[in-house]
Amino acid sequence: MHINSQKKLAISISLTFNLIIIILKFIASYISGSICLLSEAVHSIADCLASSITFFAIKRSSLPADKEHPFGHGKYEDMAGFIEGIMIIFASAFILYEASKKIIFGYHENIDSTLGIYVMGFAMIGNIIAGRYSLYVAKKSNSISLYADAQHLKTDVYSSLGVLTGLIAIKLTDINILDSIIALIVAGIIFKAGFLIAKQTLNNLLDGSISNKQMSKINDILKSCSDIKGFKDLKARNLGPMIKIEITILLEDEMTISKCHQICDSIENKIKKQIGNVSVHIHAEPVSIQQLNV
């Protein structure tokens, strides 16, 4: 299957599952009166909206470069990831507000957790399956928005497990304040995930550098190339699923254009093999220019 088709399938699975689970969580929350189930329902709404944005971004980012976007449409994925992170943060704020209100005012009604236990068990299993597939495709395609969605589903697994454990505890102990305490823990998990996603995608939108690990790989490739006399001005940034790299290499003054071209191709191929989906721009200079500038 083509990689763009896999990306669309992954996000479609995520979107469809979120729609189903939203309905189930709201029904269970209404019947049981549980704030932690309500918090999970709100979380799932954020998931669904975020997955819709991601689906749109993946479709747009797969378009080829055009007159209005000569560098392609990759930034759509970064934008979608950032919006998704912000939405997760807002969802966590809502949960925090509702749970805190119940704790402060001491309003803890009797909770029938039986239906909620079944719903959260189903949600957890579904999130594991959808999340693993999304993460697999995200790593394969280097899609930041799909990676954000996969991380989102991963936090859903933890929050679903927490809520499931809490509902079982409430059923066994009849201590209803556990409902609000669990909701606060869920809010904390969700906030952390949203913050990390927003931070990473904002870095990409502002043309921040790629990871130190990836930069080290590029440096090692250049240092291992015996045909060049040095390099400078190494820069790299994420552009949606692609990494844009710029390098200036220093070569012998007498080297032919043909030999220079071969060296540049060799460096580019080695970087692609190590890093993945990259666009490499290499500028070659005679070594004598560097010596004059020293």
C-alpha positions, 0 to 999 in steps of 0.5 A, spaced: 500 500 500 502 507 498 505 510 504 499 516 503 494 511 503 496 508 509 497 514 513 489 516 510 487 509 513 491 510 519 487 516 521 480 514 518 481 508 523 482 513 529 477 518 527 472 512 526 473 509 533 473 516 536 466 517 534 464 510 536 467 511 543 464 518 544 457 516 544 459 510 549 462 514 554 457 520 554 451 514 555 455 511 560 457 518 564 449 520 563 447 513 566 453 512 572 453 520 574 461 519 573 465 525 572 471 521 570 467 518 565 465 525 563 472 527 562 474 521 558 468 523 553 470 530 553 477 527 551 475 523 546 471 529 543 478 533 543 481 526 539 475 526 534 476 533 532 484 533 532 483 526 528 479 530 523 484 536 523 490 531 522 486 527 516 485 534 512 493 536 514 495 529 511 491 530 504 494 537 504 501 535 505 501 530 500 500 535 494 506 536 490 509 543 490 506 548 486 506 556 484 503 558 491 507 553 495 514 552 491 517 548 497 511 543 498 505 543 503 509 539 509 507 545 514 500 543 514 502 537 518 506 541 523 500 546 523 495 540 525 500 537 530 500 544 534 492 545 533 492 538 536 496 539 542 493 545 544 486 542 543 489 536 548 491 542 553 484 545 553 481 538 554 485 537 560 483 544 563 476 542 562 477 536 566 481 539 571 476 544 572 470 539 573 474 535 578 476 540 582 469 543 583 466 536 585 472 536 590 472 543 593 464 543 594 464 536 596 459 533 591 460 526 590 453 522 588 452 515 588 456 512 582 454 506 578 460 504 575 458 497 571 457 500 564 463 504 565 467 499 566 465 495 560 466 501 556 473 503 558 475 496 557 473 496 550 476 503 549 482 501 552 483 495 547 481 499 541 486 505 543 492 500 543 490 497 536 489 504 533 495 507 536 500 502 534 498 502 527 498 509 527 505 509 530 507 504 525 505 508 519 508 515 523 515 512 523 514 509 516 512 516 513 516 521 518 509 524 519 509 529 525 501 530 525 500 522 525 505 521 530 501 526 534 495 522 533 499 516 535 501 519 541 494 522 543 492 515 542 497 512 547 495 517 552 488 515 551 490 508 553 493 510 560 487 514 561 482 509 560 486 504 564 486 509 570 479 510 569 477 503 568 481 501 575 478 507 578 471 505 576 473 498 579 475 501 585 469 505 586 465 499 585 468 495 590 469 500 596 463 505 594 468 511 595 465 516 590 471 521 591 475 517 587 471 518 581 474 526 582 481 524 584 482 519 578 479 525 573 485 529 576 490 524 574 487 523 567 487 531 566 495 531 568 496 525 563 493 529 558 496 535 559 503 533 559 501 529 552 498 536 549 504 540 552 509 535 548 506 535 542 505 543 541 512 544 543 515 539 538 510 542 532 511 549 534 519 548 534 517 545 526 513 551 525 518 556 527 524 552 523 527 549 529 533 544 528 532 537 528 534 532 534 541 532 536 541 525 534 539 526 527 544 532 527 550 527 529 548 522 524 549 527 519 556 530 522 558 522 522 557 521 515 560 528 513 566 526 517 567 519 514 567 522 507 575 522 505 573 526 498 572 532 502 576 537 506 571 539 511 564 542 511 560 548 514 554 551 515 550 545 516 543 546 517 537 542 518 529 543 519 523 539 519 518 540 513 512 536 515 514 529 513 520 531 510 527 534 513 530 539 509 538 539 510 543 544 507 551 543 507 557 547 504 562 542 503 570 544 501 573 540 496 580 541 492 581 547 487 582 542 481 577 537 482 572 537 476 565 538 476 563 531 474 567 528 480 564 534 485 557 532 483 559 524 484 561 526 491 555 530 492 550 524 490 554 520 495 553 524 501 546 525 499 544 518 498 548 516 505 544 521 509 537 518 505 539 511 508 541 514 515 535 519 516 530 517 511 525 522 507 530 528 506 531 533 501 539 535 501 542 541 498 549 541 498 553 547 496 561 546 494 566 551 495 574 550 493 578 549 499 582 555 498 576 560 499 576 557 506 583 558 507 583 565 505 577 567 510 581 564 516 
